[in-house]
Amino acid sequence: MVPAEDLTLTLELILRAQGGDRGALERLLEHYYERVRRIVRIRLGSSLRPRIDSGDILHETFLAAIRDFERVELSDEASFVNWLAVLAENQIRQVPPESTDGSDPVGTGPAPPGPAPPGLPGRIEEVARLEAAMERLPDEYREVILLRDYAGAAWDLIAEQTRRPGTDAARRMHARALMQLARLARGDSGSDSRR
């Protein structure tokens, strides 16, 4: 769960940013950069990740956020992160097919990864294993985990977006998704015996 003071600061920054405070908007984007980057990497998947720089997608996402911020209605942290995730997904959809064919005629491929963020060096392998497991989840399970654990969406929104009959059904689907993710992440050969 997000600490109350973080949530209060986020809501305050959202209000200030929607009032035209560019500094507040920049602080919001900086604060949520890593969270949205993880969503982008999962959405790209292993087939697109080597050919499309997630940093480019994030750059375009945040430019779109700055451009459209005053027109969107945000009431909490989850709606803000979910909005950024939707913007990122739109950027991924706009990538021209020739950008994903594996060719790099001018040698400008994605930049090599920079240094790991503070606190992550010991977890890089764990993060890679989790990303690989997320890719192997059924789409509906991946979506419920992205909505709840990455975007922080409320159960009623998750039920609506995953077409579940109610919040209890959304919670049960989330629990099943997490169990399958755990099995996939710790599996030796990467196979899921329940498929």
Order of alpha helices (4+ residues) and beta strands (2+ residues): alpha-alpha-alpha-alpha-alpha-alpha-alpha-alpha
